[in-house]
Amino acid sequence: MVDGKWGVLEVDGEQWHAGLAARDHERDRAFHFHGAAKVQRFDAGECFENADGVVARFIALLRR
């Protein structure tokens, strides 16, 4: 939670989400319905290589 707002950081990768975009979007809508200020998706490779940087970018987006 940042400044009273909460969000969802999703890790996307072919091995986990191949062909499931419609289900992902439905889940995003559910998160927004329940109050998530942001739902952001990041590539699994980037998360593995630069986890701290991904989290910092997510928090910056959440603060906007």
GROMACS elastic network, one bead per residue, 0.5 to 0.9 nm:
[ bonds ]
;  ai    aj funct       b0    kb
    1     4     6  0.59135   500
    1     5     6  0.53390   500
    1     7     6  0.72745   500
    1    59     6  0.89707   500
    1    62     6  0.87111   500
    2     5     6  0.52068   500
    2     6     6  0.63401   500
    2     7     6  0.87017   500
    2    59     6  0.73392   500
    2    62     6  0.68889   500
    2    63     6  0.65873   500
    3     6     6  0.84234   500
    3    62     6  0.86849   500
    3    63     6  0.70371   500
    5    35     6  0.83963   500
    5    36     6  0.72379   500
    5    37     6  0.59679   500
    5    38     6  0.85931   500
    5    62     6  0.72376   500
    5    63     6  0.80332   500
    6    35     6  0.76556   500
    6    36     6  0.54006   500
    6    37     6  0.57601   500
    6    38     6  0.72455   500
    6    62     6  0.74463   500
    7    31     6  0.82489   500
    7    32     6  0.87610   500
    7    35     6  0.83486   500
    7    37     6  0.53353   500
    7    39     6  0.57374   500
    7    40     6  0.79560   500
    7    58     6  0.86872   500
    7    59     6  0.88540   500
    7    62     6  0.68410   500
    8    28     6  0.87154   500
    8    31     6  0.77156   500
    8    36     6  0.69014   500
    8    37     6  0.83122   500
    8    38     6  0.62825   500
    8    40     6  0.63506   500
    8    41     6  0.84062   500
    8    58     6  0.88624   500
    9    38     6  0.82286   500
    9    39     6  0.60547   500
    9    40     6  0.51452   500
    9    41     6  0.59545   500
    9    42     6  0.73138   500
    9    55     6  0.82125   500
    9    58     6  0.70523   500
   10    39     6  0.72610   500
   10    40     6  0.60543   500
   10    42     6  0.62229   500
   10    43     6  0.85704   500
   10    44     6  0.89911   500
   11    16     6  0.88144   500
   11    40     6  0.86778   500
   11    41     6  0.58518   500
   11    42     6  0.51761   500
   11    43     6  0.58892   500
   11    44     6  0.53182   500
   11    45     6  0.89957   500
   11    47     6  0.72054   500
   12    15     6  0.84866   500
   12    16     6  0.67583   500
   12    17     6  0.63401   500
   12    41     6  0.63002   500
   12    42     6  0.58552   500
   12    44     6  0.52767   500
   12    45     6  0.86962   500
   13    16     6  0.54293   500
   13    17     6  0.58986   500
   13    18     6  0.74254   500
   13    42     6  0.85311   500
   13    43     6  0.58926   500
   13    44     6  0.50999   500
   13    45     6  0.75288   500
   14    17     6  0.53373   500
   14    19     6  0.84110   500
   14    44     6  0.86202   500
   15    18     6  0.63340   500
   16    20     6  0.87955   500
   17    20     6  0.53847   500
   17    21     6  0.72676   500
   17    24     6  0.81345   500
   18    21     6  0.77451   500
   19    22     6  0.81916   500
   20    23     6  0.54116   500
   20    24     6  0.62614   500
   20    25     6  0.88219   500
   21    25     6  0.61588   500
   21    26     6  0.86012   500
   22    25     6  0.51750   500
   22    26     6  0.62430   500
   22    27     6  0.86889   500
   23    26     6  0.50663   500
   23    27     6  0.62270   500
   23    28     6  0.86292   500
   24    27     6  0.51333   500
   24    28     6  0.62099   500
   24    29     6  0.87577   500
   25    29     6  0.62602   500
   25    30     6  0.86797   500
   26    29     6  0.51553   500
   26    30     6  0.63932   500
   26    31     6  0.88308   500
   27    30     6  0.50145   500
   27    31     6  0.62929   500
   27    32     6  0.87154   500
   28    31     6  0.51060   500
   28    32     6  0.62752   500
   28    33     6  0.85650   500
   28    36     6  0.89586   500
   28    39     6  0.64143   500
   29    32     6  0.50864   500
   29    33     6  0.60158   500
   29    34     6  0.86329   500
   30    34     6  0.62697   500
   30    35     6  0.87810   500
   30    36     6  0.88333   500
   31    34     6  0.52384   500
   31    35     6  0.64785   500
   31    36     6  0.54032   500
   31    37     6  0.85908   500
   31    38     6  0.85370   500
   31    39     6  0.74452   500
   32    35     6  0.51194   500
   32    37     6  0.66807   500
   32    38     6  0.74092   500
   32    39     6  0.76415   500
   33    36     6  0.73383   500
   35    38     6  0.88689   500
   36    39     6  0.69475   500
   37    62     6  0.70511   500
   38    58     6  0.89028   500
   38    61     6  0.77940   500
   38    62     6  0.62982   500
   40    58     6  0.72604   500
   40    61     6  0.86507   500
   42    45     6  0.85784   500
   42    46     6  0.70954   500
   42    47     6  0.68724   500
   42    54     6  0.74651   500
   43    46     6  0.53450   500
   43    47     6  0.63223   500
   43    48     6  0.87534   500
   44    47     6  0.50006   500
   44    48     6  0.61367   500
   44    49     6  0.85910   500
   45    48     6  0.51255   500
   45    49     6  0.61144   500
   45    50     6  0.83876   500
   46    49     6  0.50745   500
   46    50     6  0.56431   500
   46    51     6  0.71639   500
   46    53     6  0.88691   500
   46    54     6  0.74196   500
   47    50     6  0.53204   500
   47    52     6  0.81303   500
   47    53     6  0.81895   500
   47    54     6  0.61638   500
   47    55     6  0.85261   500
   48    51     6  0.58365   500
   50    53     6  0.53317   500
   50    54     6  0.62810   500
   50    55     6  0.87721   500
   51    54     6  0.51601   500
   51    55     6  0.62392   500
   51    56     6  0.86084   500
   52    55     6  0.52277   500
   52    56     6  0.61422   500
   52    57     6  0.86738   500
   53    56     6  0.50319   500
   53    57     6  0.61675   500
   53    58     6  0.85661   500
   54    57     6  0.51555   500
   54    58     6  0.61447   500
   54    59     6  0.86583   500
   55    59     6  0.61369   500
   55    60     6  0.85575   500
   56    59     6  0.51948   500
   56    60     6  0.62048   500
   56    61     6  0.87032   500
   57    60     6  0.50583   500
   57    61     6  0.62548   500
   57    62     6  0.86332   500
   58    61     6  0.50957   500
   58    62     6  0.61587   500
   58    63     6  0.86954   500
   59    63     6  0.62053   500
   59    64     6  0.88894   500
   60    63     6  0.51914   500
   60    64     6  0.67088   500
   61    64     6  0.53813   500
